[in-house]
Amino acid sequence: MTEAVSGAVPASAPAPRLAFGIGPDGTYTRFGQVAAFVLGLLTTFACLPLVVVGALLYTRAETRFAEDPARARTLVNWSWISIAAPVLIAAVAVAAVAAMKG
């Protein structure tokens, strides 16, 4: 009753942190779409099974977004890791080979 009299406004909860490349509604942003396509394509050449893992993780995250955004965010982050790691490892390997041939 005192809230109505004093005019105090209850504090709103902070907006949840979003996963990389994901908008507030749980869909890819334009940048996220481009990055996922490029990294997925490069990962396909480096390590095909990880592309499948990344796709499965993101698909699972889409179904979880409405009920458990924190878990969905974790799944999306792991999907990004699964498609980015082989590209980074391949880049380091190419740089190492280039340095050895030097």
C-alpha positions in Angstrom: 0.0 0.0 0.0 2.9 2.4 0.7 4.2 1.9 -2.8 1.0 3.2 -4.3 1.1 6.2 -2.0 4.7 7.0 -2.4 4.7 6.5 -6.1 7.8 4.3 -6.0 8.5 2.3 -9.2 9.7 -1.2 -8.7 13.2 -1.9 -10.2 13.1 -3.9 -13.4 15.3 -6.9 -13.8 18.4 -6.3 -15.9 18.2 -7.6 -19.5 19.8 -11.0 -19.9 23.2 -11.1 -21.7 22.9 -12.3 -25.3 25.1 -14.9 -26.9 27.4 -13.9 -29.7 25.5 -13.3 -32.9 22.1 -13.8 -31.4 19.4 -11.1 -31.1 17.1 -10.6 -28.2 14.4 -12.8 -29.8 16.8 -15.8 -30.1 17.5 -15.5 -33.8 20.7 -14.8 -35.6 21.7 -11.2 -36.3 22.8 -10.3 -39.8 26.5 -10.4 -38.6 25.8 -13.7 -36.8 24.5 -15.2 -40.0 27.5 -14.2 -42.0 30.0 -15.2 -39.4 28.3 -18.6 -38.9 28.3 -19.2 -42.6 32.0 -18.3 -43.1 33.2 -20.2 -40.1 31.0 -23.2 -40.9 32.3 -23.3 -44.4 35.9 -23.1 -43.2 35.3 -25.7 -40.5 33.8 -28.0 -43.1 37.2 -28.1 -44.8 39.1 -28.5 -41.6 36.9 -30.9 -39.6 33.4 -31.9 -40.8 32.2 -33.6 -37.6 32.5 -30.3 -35.7 30.2 -28.6 -38.1 27.6 -31.2 -37.3 28.1 -30.7 -33.6 27.8 -27.0 -34.0 24.6 -27.3 -36.0 23.1 -29.7 -33.4 24.0 -27.5 -30.5 22.5 -24.4 -32.2 19.3 -26.3 -33.1 19.0 -27.5 -29.5 19.5 -23.9 -28.3 16.6 -22.7 -30.5 14.2 -25.1 -28.9 15.4 -24.0 -25.4 15.4 -20.3 -25.9 11.9 -19.6 -24.7 12.0 -21.7 -21.6 15.6 -21.4 -20.5 17.6 -18.5 -22.1 20.7 -19.1 -19.9 21.0 -22.7 -21.1 20.3 -21.7 -24.7 23.0 -19.0 -24.5 25.5 -21.6 -23.3 24.6 -24.0 -26.1 25.0 -21.2 -28.7 28.4 -20.3 -27.2 29.5 -23.9 -27.5 28.3 -24.1 -31.1 30.4 -21.0 -31.9 33.4 -22.7 -30.2 32.9 -25.9 -32.2 33.0 -24.1 -35.6 35.7 -21.5 -34.7 38.2 -23.8 -33.0 39.2 -25.8 -36.2 39.6 -22.6 -38.1 41.9 -21.2 -35.5 43.9 -24.5 -35.2 44.2 -24.6 -39.0 45.4 -21.0 -39.1 48.0 -21.7 -36.4 49.1 -24.9 -38.3 49.5 -23.0 -41.6 51.5 -20.3 -39.9 53.7 -22.9 -38.2 54.4 -24.7 -41.5 55.1 -21.4 -43.2 57.5 -20.4 -40.4 59.3 -23.8 -40.6 59.8 -23.6 -44.4 60.8 -19.9 -43.9 
